[in-house]
Each structure stands twice: as C-alpha cells, then as structure tokens.
Amino acid sequence: MSGIDYYLIGNASSIARVALAWFTEDDGQDKSSDRWRADVVRIDRLAFEAGVEASLIVTKENDKAFPPWLSRLEGLDPDALEEFRVSKKKSYREYATGRYKHIATLVEREDEFFAEADIYKAFSAHAKVCIPRQHPDRIRFWYCTYQAFGQDLYALSPSFPGVGTWNRQMVDPSKKLGRPNLRNGVNSGYSAIPLVQRIHAAYLKYAQPGKAMTNIHADALSYEFGCKTRRDERGNVCYFHPEGAAFPTLSQFDYHVKQGFGPESIQKQKYGDTRYRSRIAPSKGKFSEATANLLESIEADAYYSKERPTRLLSNEPGLPLAICRIACVTSGYIVGIGFSYGGERAEAYRAAMFFAVAPKDLMARMFALDVSDDDFPCTGMSPKYISDRGPGHNAVAAMAEDDKPPIRDLAPSWMGQSKATIESSHPRDIEQEGAPSYVQSDLNMFELARREIQRTGLDNQASDASARLTLEMIAAKTPANPNGIARYLINRGRVDAVSMRLDRAIRSFLRKVTFELDASGLWLHGLRYDSVTYRASGLDQLPRGRQRLPISGYLLPMTVRIAWIEHEGRLIEIEGQLPIRDDPRQLHLSLVELEQTSGELKELLKDQRENATGSKVEARNKFTEATGKQWDAGKHVAGRAPARAGSSRSEVPTQFPTRNRSG
C-alpha cells in the first residue's frame, strides 16, 4: 500500500524473507499506546530489493527515537523523569522490562520465528504461554515496537506522559471535570467548560495592577455571574446562584485564566512589568554578550551616599550627596564618577563625563588624591551612551551637538535592569528594621567626594568580574576584575573609547562661572586665584584704580582648588590661594562650601564694621573719663604753625664740657 511508513523489523537470510511492520491508530482522542495497533507483512527478499532499486519502496530516515505515542519523551532521559513523578508504583524501566520479558524469546530466535508459516498464529501461540497470559495483539505490538525503534528498552514504556493532555472541550459540558468534591459530594459544582468565555471576559474587566486572583474571582462571582451568599450551620459564608446557574470555583477560574492568557501575562498584570522582569522572568543572558570592545557601550546612573555630610561651618547634617557613575558594559570598568549636592542633577553626569575624559593626574591635583592610570587604565568616552530619563538625559541634551555621543539610548523609567551593569555596581547597604534613622558623617562634602573616588578605584580592582572572562582571557590568566579585563582589551587594541581635548572637555562638562578681576587680584566668592600662566598673560594689569572686570571661567563644582578662565580664546589654569602661608587643606572645598564661606565672610565684615564703630566710641568714652576732655579737643589757629612746635630756647638742652682723660 502506498503512503504508509513501514519499519524493517526482520531480514532472515535462512528463509530469504523480509519482515515489515506498520503502526495504525484507532479513531479517538486518546493517544495512548492502547489505541495503536501493529501489523506485520513478509515479502520475498528479492522482490523487496527490486522494489527499492526501482524506487517503488523509498528509504526514509527515521529521526525519531521514540514511537508516536511516546513523542513527549523525545530528547528526555526517562530515568531522570522519575524524580518528577508524583505517584509511582513502578519506574518506567520496570514497566519496560516487564514487557520485554514477554517478547525476549521472540527476539532471541528471530529467524526461526519469522520462518513460521503464519506469523499471526505464531504471535498468538506465544501469547498463550506467557505468564500471565497476554493478548496476541499486545505481544505483536510490543515486539514490533522494540524492533522498529532501535531495540531500545524505553520504547516499551507506557504512555504515561500523555495522561492529562486530552482536549477538555470535547467532553459533555454538563459533566463536571476533576476529582469529586469530598466535602459537598460527588454531584456538587458545575463544569467550567461552558463558562470559559465569560471567565476570560470577567478577568479582563476586573483585573488591575496589584489585584490578587482571589479578589478578581470575588468580583466576577458578584458582578458577572450574579452569585449570592448565605451562612451555613457552622457560620461560614457560602456563595450560590439563586436560579441554579453555573459559576466557576476559584480553582476553575484560576485554571482557565492561566490557560487563556498564560502565566507571563497574568504576572505582569498583577506585579507590573518592572517586578516581573526583575524577579520573575527568566534571564535572557548578560548585557555584555552584545558587546566585544572596551567602552563600546556605557551606562550612567546615580545613587545617594548613605551618610549625610557635615556642614563646613557647623556640626549640622547637610543635604544628601548624589554620586553618578559611568560603567563600561563589556568589562564592568567604571570610567567616570561625578557629584551633585542636594539631589540628582545633570551636573553630576557632566562631572562624571569630565572625569572619564580628563587626565588622571589632573583629577589627582583637583581632589588632592593619589589617583593614577593604575586605578583608571582607560580614558575616554563611548560612542554609545545609555541613561534613564531625567538628569542623565538632560546632561547630554544640553551639550553641543558635536560633543554628544553618536548613539544615545534611554532606559525606561523605573526599569533598573535596562542598565543592569551600572545598577549592579552601586554600593549596597543593609536595610535595618525599626525606627527610621540616618548616618551623619564626620566628613564634609568635599571629603565624601574624595572617598567615593577612592571607592570607585577600589571597585575597579576588587569587584568580581569572573563571569565576564572569556576562554581566551582565562588562558591568558587575566585578573578577574574590571581593571584586569580593561587592560586585556587595551593590550589587544579592542578599545572604542573616544578621546576629547582637555579644553573642549572643560567647556562642555564643567560649570561656567564669572570671576571678578580688580587691582588686588582675581576673585571668586572671596577666594583669590593666581598662577604663573595667569600673570604671564597680562590679565592682572588690566584693572585701573577701583575698576572691577568680569572674567568668564569654568570649574568643577565639587572642588575649587583648580579652575580655568577664558582669555583671547585660550583657557588659563588658575589655583586658589590662601591670604597667608597656612595649611593648604583649607582649600579642600566645594563650590557650595565656598559660597557658604563667602556668605560667612560677609557677615564677619558686617560684625567688624559694628565692632569698629563700637571700639571708637569706647576709646573716646575712656579718654573723656580719664582727662575730662574730648578725644578731639582743641581749636583751629590761623597762620603757619611753628617749624618745630614746642621747641623754645628754654627747652634747648644744656651742653656740658667733657673732660680730657689723657691730660
């Protein structure tokens, strides 16, 4: 017959015959092996070979390890499935071994068996001598299955994997499915098959973010299915339909909602996309898998220091310090760090970009730290910049068009996993229970910033980056930290960093401020600035008399030790100066602290003016009390005053002769 798949189960050379088997399935929804039948046909070997040569019989590659009724076992280890079986009297192997024992004799004397005149009678005769006695069709089915599928013992396994996969929609809708209700009896409840569409509609209507399935089911029973309630003899509230109409139980409602919408959709609806993605959804791999080179892509994000800095002019806590970091997606290497006081602002992101592109010896001078290329081996920005909406985006939006990264991605709001590399690099604090509290640091704002820079260098050296190591990196004994991976990629030229001139970086990333130039020097909020380059420029000679000239300049708001001013299209570096030779650490200030100091200085000047006036009054009063006269007592006399006032002839000292000791 054409169009049938035959399996070669015997080729007896002694009788020159070939045995072929084929399997047919009885009509019905049950896919178990009991609904399958095996038949056997024997043909002459020469006729079979002639049919193959004439392409009347076409060879078909059998790529299935298991028969159709065991298709769900494809690619699985049947022995491993034993761990997942809830109830088992015998293992799959024991079932298959028991069936094989009934056909073992037939397998062992295959040629003799196929030489029988009537193969079907031979199967029947063998079935009668089996203990216990078996049906001939079952023996024939087991034998053909074993021979057709590679003599694999597990091909004789029962088709338990198909249990429970039948189509529930094909049964009588008036018949309730599932196990009987042990509490209310066998006939209690209704079939949910006719209610599936109403269940789906009720879920869509009453489901809300954060709403539990029990509450959705309660709304559906009350508003959609019209259920009422009553109390039973034990005082429990029961629900029923006054007209005896069908309604779903919670288990039925939950089952059909999951069948109709899937667990993923339900969990997103209940917990929201963010929680589903961060806690429930399976991992789709690492973000670093999409990159190959150092600084091919960077992520920027900010966090707050757990401590509140101490104010410079008092012991009171200051506002929180926001710390922005920029990390390489490929290596986890933190290339930049910046700060803003009082909140997360674009200023922190621009400061981090400046840190990324500036020479590290310059950053060491600005923050009076031992920062070198050993701590930050790569300098530059990436062509791809990823940040969230808000300050991170605004920092780039305010830049000149030719300074912006060519590729800019915005992470969705409240989606930390969209920039997982930088989010996971933030310092983690242990949340404590109990009354709210905070930590007031003994460090001021500038000192906290210095510590966070040191922490960033430490993280580059101490963070575990072993999950990012490739096989070649491991063979090269690359240190399993971000700096180690960065150096490995640098040594092989796999760097996408975009360098930037220092003057361009200063103008793009630092805050623009206005200095005041007068005859006494260059000033910003009461702090005088000076440098050899500044004096060589001749700027200090411009003011005349009391003239005050505004001079444009730039500085990093977290440190005022070093700044730059514009002069004739060039930037001139200047440094803060103390009015006397004293401890230079007094210049370890942020711009906010310098402004506070300037405000305090103005208050001191006001106090000094009052103090000076009071001191003058006090001196005059004391003089009057001592002499009885006023401080400026006297009168103006016309004419020229004597050349030597008060030196009359009588006041000339007497000259006495000296005695000559030699005479």
C-alpha positions in Angstrom: 0.0 0.0 0.0 1.3 3.4 -0.9 1.6 6.3 1.6 2.4 4.1 4.6 5.5 4.2 6.7 6.9 0.6 7.1 9.6 -0.4 9.5 12.1 -3.1 8.7 11.9 -5.4 11.7 13.5 -8.6 10.2 15.6 -9.8 7.4 16.0 -13.6 7.8 18.7 -14.9 5.5 17.7 -18.5 6.1 14.3 -18.1 4.5 15.1 -15.1 2.2 12.3 -13.1 3.5 11.9 -9.5 4.8 9.5 -8.6 7.6 8.0 -5.2 7.6 5.8 -3.6 10.3 3.5 -0.6 10.3 1.5 1.1 13.0 -2.0 2.4 12.8 -4.0 4.5 15.3 -7.6 3.9 16.1 -10.0 6.8 15.9 -10.4 8.6 19.2 -8.8 11.3 21.3 -6.8 9.0 23.5 -3.2 9.0 22.2 -2.0 6.2 24.5 -0.4 3.1 23.1 -3.6 1.1 23.8 -5.1 2.8 20.8 -2.3 1.9 18.5 -2.0 -1.4 16.5 0.9 -3.1 14.9 0.7 -5.3 11.8 3.4 -7.4 10.0 3.9 -8.4 6.5 6.5 -10.7 5.0 7.7 -10.4 1.4 10.3 -12.1 -0.7 13.8 -10.5 -0.3 14.4 -10.3 -4.0 11.1 -8.6 -4.6 11.8 -6.2 -1.8 15.3 -5.3 -3.1 13.8 -4.9 -6.6 11.2 -2.5 -5.3 13.9 -0.5 -3.6 16.0 -0.3 -6.8 13.0 0.7 -8.8 12.2 3.4 -6.2 8.8 1.7 -5.6 10.0 1.5 -2.0 11.6 4.7 -0.8 14.0 4.6 2.1 13.1 7.2 4.8 15.4 8.3 7.5 13.8 7.7 10.9 14.8 10.7 13.1 12.6 9.8 16.0 14.0 7.8 18.9 10.5 7.0 20.3 7.3 5.9 18.7 4.5 8.5 18.2 2.7 7.6 21.4 5.9 8.4 23.3 6.7 11.6 21.4 6.9 13.7 24.6 9.9 11.6 25.6 12.0 12.9 22.7 15.2 14.4 24.0 14.5 13.5 27.6 16.1 11.0 29.9 13.4 8.6 31.1 15.4 7.8 34.2 15.6 11.5 35.1 11.8 11.8 34.8 11.4 9.5 37.8 12.2 12.5 40.0 9.2 14.4 38.8 6.6 11.7 39.1 4.2 12.4 42.0 2.9 8.8 42.5 4.7 5.8 41.1 4.3 2.1 41.9 6.9 1.1 39.3 9.5 3.0 37.4 9.5 3.4 33.6 12.3 0.9 33.4 10.4 -1.7 35.4 7.4 -1.3 33.2 9.5 -1.6 30.1 11.5 -4.6 31.5 8.3 -6.4 32.3 7.0 -6.1 28.7 10.4 -7.1 27.3 10.3 -10.3 29.3 7.2 -11.4 27.3 8.9 -10.9 24.0 12.5 -11.8 24.9 12.2 -15.3 23.4 10.9 -14.0 20.1 13.8 -11.6 19.9 16.4 -14.3 20.6 15.0 -16.7 17.9 14.1 -14.1 15.3 15.0 -16.2 12.2 13.1 -19.2 13.5 10.1 -17.1 14.4 9.8 -15.4 11.0 10.1 -18.8 9.3 6.7 -19.8 10.7 4.0 -20.4 8.1 1.6 -18.0 9.7 3.2 -15.2 11.6 -0.1 -14.1 13.3 -0.7 -17.6 14.6 2.9 -17.6 15.9 2.2 -14.4 17.9 -1.0 -16.0 19.3 0.8 -19.2 20.3 3.5 -17.2 22.1 0.9 -15.1 23.9 -0.8 -18.1 25.3 2.4 -19.4 27.0 3.2 -16.0 28.6 2.8 -15.8 32.4 0.5 -14.1 32.9 -1.3 -14.8 29.6 -1.2 -11.9 27.2 -3.3 -10.8 24.2 -1.7 -11.6 20.8 -2.2 -8.1 19.6 -0.3 -6.7 22.6 2.6 -9.2 22.1 2.8 -8.3 18.4 2.6 -4.6 19.2 5.4 -4.8 21.8 7.6 -6.9 19.5 7.2 -4.6 16.5 7.8 -1.5 18.6 11.0 -2.9 20.1 12.4 -4.0 16.7 11.3 -0.8 14.8 12.8 1.7 17.3 16.4 0.5 17.6 15.7 -2.2 20.2 15.5 0.5 22.8 14.1 -0.9 26.1 12.4 2.5 26.8 10.4 2.2 23.6 8.3 -0.2 25.5 7.5 2.4 28.2 3.8 3.1 28.9 2.5 6.3 27.5 2.0 8.0 30.9 3.4 11.3 29.6 0.2 11.7 27.5 -2.0 11.5 30.6 -3.9 14.7 31.2 -3.3 16.2 27.8 -6.6 15.3 26.2 -8.9 18.1 25.0 -11.4 19.1 27.7 -13.6 20.9 25.2 -14.7 17.6 23.6 -16.5 16.2 26.7 -20.1 16.7 27.8 -20.4 20.3 29.0 -22.8 19.2 31.7 -20.3 16.9 33.3 -18.1 18.4 36.0 -14.4 17.6 35.4 -11.8 16.9 38.1 -11.9 14.9 41.2 -15.1 14.8 43.2 -15.7 17.4 46.0 -15.0 15.5 49.2 -16.9 18.0 51.4 -20.1 18.6 49.4 -20.4 15.4 47.5 -19.8 14.0 44.0 -22.6 15.9 42.3 -21.7 19.4 43.7 -20.3 22.1 41.5 -20.5 22.8 37.7 -18.4 22.2 34.7 -16.5 25.3 33.7 -16.2 24.4 30.0 -19.3 26.4 29.0 -18.1 29.3 31.2 -14.6 29.8 29.6 -15.6 32.8 27.5 -17.3 34.5 30.5 -14.3 33.8 32.7 -11.9 35.4 30.3 -14.2 38.4 29.9 -14.5 38.8 33.7 -10.8 38.6 34.2 -10.1 41.3 31.6 -12.8 43.5 33.2 -11.8 43.2 36.8 -8.1 42.6 36.7 -6.0 45.5 37.9 -2.3 46.0 38.8 -1.6 44.6 42.2 -5.0 42.9 42.5 -4.9 39.2 43.7 -6.7 36.5 41.8 -9.0 35.8 44.8 -10.3 39.4 44.6 -10.8 39.2 40.8 -12.7 35.9 41.3 -14.9 37.5 44.0 -15.7 40.5 41.7 -16.6 38.1 38.9 -18.9 36.0 41.1 -20.7 39.1 42.4 -21.0 41.2 39.3 -20.6 38.9 36.4 -22.2 35.6 37.5 -24.8 37.1 39.9 -23.9 34.9 42.9 -25.5 35.5 46.4 -24.3 34.4 49.8 -25.7 32.6 52.8 -24.3 31.2 56.1 -24.2 27.5 56.7 -24.9 25.8 60.0 -21.3 26.4 61.1 -21.5 30.1 60.4 -19.3 30.0 57.3 -20.3 32.2 54.4 -21.1 30.2 51.2 -21.9 31.5 47.7 -24.6 30.2 45.4 -26.7 31.2 42.4 -30.3 31.9 43.2 -31.5 30.3 39.9 -29.1 27.4 40.0 -27.0 28.8 37.1 -23.4 27.6 36.7 -20.5 29.6 38.1 -16.8 28.8 38.5 -14.9 27.9 41.7 -11.7 29.7 42.4 -9.6 26.8 41.1 -11.6 26.7 37.9 -11.4 30.4 37.4 -7.7 30.4 38.0 -7.1 27.4 35.7 -9.0 28.8 32.7 -7.5 32.3 33.2 -4.0 30.8 33.1 -4.9 28.6 30.1 -6.3 31.6 28.2 -3.8 34.3 29.0 -0.6 32.5 30.1 1.4 32.9 33.4 3.5 35.7 32.0 0.6 38.0 31.1 -1.1 37.3 34.5 2.1 38.0 36.5 2.8 41.2 34.6 -0.8 42.4 35.2 -0.5 41.6 38.9 3.1 42.7 39.7 3.8 45.1 36.9 6.4 44.9 34.2 9.3 46.0 36.4 8.8 43.5 39.1 8.1 40.7 36.6 11.2 41.5 34.7 13.5 41.8 37.8 12.2 39.0 40.0 10.1 36.5 38.0 11.1 36.5 34.3 13.9 34.0 33.4 17.2 35.5 32.4 17.8 36.1 28.7 21.6 36.4 29.2 24.1 39.1 30.1 24.1 42.6 28.5 27.9 42.2 28.0 27.1 39.4 25.5 26.1 42.1 22.9 29.5 43.9 23.2 33.1 43.0 22.4 35.3 46.0 22.9 36.2 48.2 25.9 33.9 51.3 26.1 31.8 50.0 23.2 28.8 51.0 25.2 28.5 52.7 28.6 25.7 53.1 31.2 25.3 56.1 33.5 23.3 56.2 36.7 23.4 58.0 40.1 22.9 56.9 43.7 22.9 58.7 47.0 25.5 58.3 49.7 24.1 56.7 52.8 25.7 59.3 55.0 24.8 63.0 55.2 27.9 65.2 55.0 28.6 67.6 57.9 28.3 71.2 57.1 31.6 73.1 56.9 30.6 75.9 59.2 28.6 73.9 61.7 28.1 70.4 63.0 24.7 70.1 61.5 24.0 67.5 58.7 24.0 68.8 55.2 21.9 67.7 52.2 22.5 64.3 50.6 25.3 63.8 48.1 24.3 62.3 44.7 27.0 60.2 43.1 27.0 59.4 39.4 29.0 56.6 37.9 29.6 55.6 34.3 30.4 52.0 33.6 31.6 50.0 30.6 29.1 47.3 29.6 31.8 45.0 28.3 34.1 44.9 31.3 32.2 46.5 34.2 35.0 49.0 34.4 33.9 52.3 36.0 35.3 55.0 33.8 33.9 58.1 35.4 32.4 59.5 38.6 30.7 62.8 39.4 28.8 64.5 42.1 25.9 66.9 42.8 24.8 68.3 46.2 21.3 68.1 47.4 19.8 65.9 44.6 20.4 64.0 41.4 21.1 66.6 38.7 22.6 66.8 35.3 25.7 68.4 36.8 26.7 65.1 38.4 26.5 63.3 35.0 28.6 66.0 33.3 31.2 65.8 36.1 31.4 62.0 35.5 31.9 62.6 31.8 34.7 65.0 32.6 36.3 62.5 34.9 36.1 59.9 32.1 38.0 62.0 29.5 40.3 64.1 31.8 43.9 63.1 32.5 44.0 61.3 35.9 47.0 63.4 37.1 44.8 66.4 36.7 42.0 64.8 38.7 44.6 63.9 41.4 45.6 67.6 41.7 42.0 68.8 41.7 41.0 66.5 44.6 44.4 66.1 46.3 44.3 62.4 45.8 46.7 59.7 44.7 44.8 58.8 41.5 46.7 57.3 38.6 46.2 55.3 35.4 46.7 52.1 37.6 43.3 52.8 39.1 41.7 54.0 35.8 43.6 52.4 32.9 41.4 53.8 30.2 40.4 57.4 29.4 37.7 58.5 27.1 34.0 58.4 26.3 32.0 55.8 24.5 30.1 56.2 21.2 27.1 54.7 22.8 25.6 56.3 26.0 22.7 54.7 28.0 20.9 56.5 30.8 17.5 56.9 32.2 15.1 59.8 31.6 15.7 62.9 33.6 19.1 64.3 34.7 21.1 61.7 32.8 19.4 62.6 29.5 19.4 66.3 30.3 23.2 66.3 30.7 23.6 65.1 27.1 20.8 67.2 25.7 22.5 70.4 27.0 25.8 69.6 25.2 26.8 70.9 21.9 25.7 68.7 19.0 29.2 67.6 18.0 30.0 66.7 21.6 27.1 64.4 22.1 27.6 60.6 21.9 26.5 59.4 18.4 24.3 56.7 19.9 22.0 57.6 22.8 19.6 55.2 24.4 17.0 56.0 27.1 16.2 53.2 29.6 12.5 53.0 30.6 11.6 54.7 33.8 11.8 52.5 36.9 13.4 49.7 34.9 16.8 49.1 36.6 17.5 46.0 34.5 17.6 48.1 31.4 21.0 49.4 32.6 21.9 46.4 34.8 25.7 46.9 34.6 25.8 50.2 36.3 22.9 49.4 38.7 24.6 46.3 40.0 27.9 48.3 40.6 26.3 50.7 43.1 27.3 50.1 46.7 24.8 48.1 48.6 23.6 49.0 52.2 21.9 46.6 54.6 18.5 47.8 55.4 17.8 47.8 59.1 14.4 47.4 60.7 12.9 49.6 63.4 12.5 53.4 63.8 13.9 55.5 60.9 17.5 56.7 61.3 20.3 58.2 59.2 24.1 58.4 59.4 25.7 61.8 59.8 29.3 61.6 58.6 32.2 63.3 60.2 33.3 64.2 56.6 32.3 67.3 54.8 31.0 67.3 51.2 34.5 67.5 49.6 35.8 64.7 51.8 32.9 62.4 51.0 33.6 63.0 47.3 37.2 62.1 47.7 36.2 58.9 49.5 33.8 58.0 46.7 36.6 58.5 44.1 38.8 56.2 46.1 35.9 53.7 46.4 35.5 53.7 42.6 39.1 52.9 42.1 38.8 50.1 44.7 35.7 48.7 43.0 37.5 48.6 39.6 40.2 46.5 41.3 38.2 44.4 43.8 34.9 43.7 42.1 34.4 40.1 40.9 34.2 40.1 37.1 34.9 36.4 36.6 31.5 36.0 34.8 32.8 38.2 32.0 36.0 36.3 31.4 36.2 34.6 28.0 38.1 31.3 27.5 41.0 33.3 25.9 41.0 35.6 28.9 41.2 32.7 31.3 44.0 31.1 29.2 45.9 34.5 29.4 45.4 34.5 33.2 43.6 37.8 33.1 42.8 39.1 36.6 39.1 38.6 37.3 38.3 42.2 38.0 37.1 45.1 35.7 40.6 46.6 35.6 42.1 43.3 34.5 39.6 42.9 31.7 40.1 46.5 30.6 43.9 46.1 30.4 43.4 42.8 28.5 41.3 44.6 25.9 43.6 47.6 25.8 46.6 45.4 25.1 44.8 43.9 22.1 43.6 47.2 20.7 40.0 46.3 21.4 39.0 49.8 22.6 36.2 52.0 21.2 37.0 55.0 23.6 36.6 58.4 22.0 39.2 60.9 23.3 38.5 64.6 23.8 40.8 67.6 24.1 41.0 69.0 27.6 39.9 72.5 26.6 36.9 71.1 24.8 36.0 68.8 27.8 36.3 71.8 30.2 33.9 73.9 28.1 31.5 71.0 27.6 31.3 69.5 31.0 32.3 72.0 33.7 30.2 74.7 35.2 30.6 78.2 33.8 31.2 80.8 36.4 32.2 84.5 36.5 35.4 85.6 38.3 36.0 89.2 39.3 39.3 90.9 38.4 40.4 94.0 40.3 43.7 95.6 41.2 44.2 93.2 44.1 43.8 90.0 42.1 41.3 87.5 40.5 38.5 86.6 42.9 35.6 84.1 43.2 33.4 84.3 46.2 36.2 85.8 48.3 38.9 83.3 47.2 41.8 84.7 45.3 43.2 82.8 42.3 46.6 83.0 40.8 49.1 81.1 38.6 52.3 81.8 36.6 50.4 81.4 33.4 47.8 83.9 34.5 50.5 86.5 35.3 52.3 85.9 32.1 49.1 86.6 30.2 49.0 90.2 31.4 45.4 89.9 32.7 46.5 91.2 36.1 47.5 94.5 34.5 44.1 95.3 33.1 42.2 96.8 36.1 42.7 100.5 36.7 42.1 102.0 40.1 38.9 100.5 41.6 37.8 99.0 38.3 36.3 95.5 38.5 36.2 93.4 35.4 34.1 90.2 35.0 36.1 87.2 33.6 34.4 84.1 32.3 35.7 80.8 33.7 35.0 77.1 34.5 35.3 74.9 37.4 34.2 71.5 38.7 31.6 72.3 41.4 32.9 69.7 43.8 36.3 71.2 44.0 37.5 74.9 43.8 41.2 74.2 44.1 41.8 74.5 40.4 39.8 76.4 37.8 40.1 77.9 34.3 39.5 81.3 32.8 38.9 82.4 29.3 41.4 84.8 27.7 41.6 85.6 24.0 40.2 82.1 23.0 42.5 80.2 25.4 42.0 78.6 28.7 44.3 79.6 31.6 44.6 77.3 34.6 44.5 79.1 37.9 44.7 77.9 41.5 43.1 79.1 44.7 45.4 81.0 47.2 45.3 81.5 50.9 45.8 85.0 52.3 48.7 83.8 54.4 51.1 80.8 54.4 49.0 78.2 56.0 47.7 74.6 55.7 46.7 74.2 52.0 44.0 71.6 53.0 41.8 74.7 53.8 41.3 74.8 50.1 39.6 71.4 50.1 36.2 72.9 49.4 33.3 72.5 47.0 31.7 75.5 45.3 28.7 75.3 47.7 31.0 75.4 50.7 33.0 78.3 49.2 29.7 80.2 48.7 28.8 79.4 52.3 32.3 80.6 53.4 31.8 83.8 51.4 28.5 84.4 53.0 30.0 83.9 56.4 32.8 86.4 55.5 30.2 89.0 54.6 28.6 88.5 58.0 32.0 88.9 59.6 32.5 92.1 57.7 29.2 93.4 59.0 30.2 92.5 62.5 33.6 94.1 62.1 32.0 97.4 60.9 29.9 97.5 64.0 32.8 96.4 66.2 35.0 99.2 64.7 32.4 101.8 65.5 31.8 100.5 69.0 35.6 100.4 69.6 35.9 104.0 68.6 33.1 105.1 70.9 34.6 103.0 73.7 38.0 104.7 73.3 36.5 108.1 73.3 34.5 107.5 76.5 37.5 106.1 78.3 39.6 109.1 77.3 37.0 111.6 78.4 36.7 109.8 81.7 40.4 109.9 82.3 41.1 113.5 81.2 37.8 115.3 81.3 38.3 116.4 77.8 37.0 115.2 74.4 39.0 112.9 72.1 39.4 115.7 69.5 39.5 118.7 72.0 41.2 121.9 70.5 40.7 124.7 68.1 41.9 125.8 64.7 44.5 128.7 64.7 45.1 130.8 61.6 48.6 131.1 60.2 51.6 128.8 59.7 52.5 126.5 62.6 56.0 126.9 64.1 58.6 124.8 62.3 59.4 122.9 65.5 56.3 123.1 67.6 57.1 123.2 71.3 61.0 123.7 70.9 61.7 127.2 72.5 65.1 128.5 73.6 64.5 127.5 77.2 63.8 123.9 76.1 67.2 123.5 74.4 69.2 121.0 76.4 72.3 122.4 78.3 75.7 121.3 76.8 78.3 120.2 79.4 82.0 120.3 78.7 83.8 116.9 78.6 86.9 116.2 80.4 90.1 115.1 78.6 91.2 111.9 80.2 94.6 112.0 78.5 95.5 115.4 80.2 
